């Protein structure tokens, strides 16, 4: 679902949808064509996450955000960083990014004002605050993904597909 296919949106909601879209397009560009060795490479063993794990962590958070926007009142129960050690092939990562992209953009695009004002299950912030804060979190991890990929390309003696920001 492209951002322009959503109903007329409040400018803040439209901005969030665009951030989701651009972040996911860039995530796809970062992982597409990278083999498993590259996707599980870490700059510092045991101290950082690999590209696959960072992507999966972001998607876990974003799938929870979509559920919140859709009306779920289930609390976050996963341990922080639970996905950091998981490795998926690039084609599986791309498919999961695309699926999360569609779901999250639709959830944000159709979220009601009442739902935006609702408290999250943790009772510490509203759904609107969660959406904004956690999309900022995703953007921070996008920078981590970019840096990890740049270091990987310079470290592993292999040919990697070129990376162009925002595909």
Secondary structure, 3 states (H helix, E strand, C coil): CCHHHCCCCCHHHHHHHHHHHHHHHHHHHHHCCCCHHHHCCCCCCCCCCCHHHHHHHHHHHHHHHHHHHHCCCCCCCCCCCCCCCCCCCHHHHHHHHHHHHHHHHHHHHCCCHHHHHCECCCCCCEHHHHHHHHHHHHHHHHHHHHHHHHHHHHHCCCCCCCCCCCC
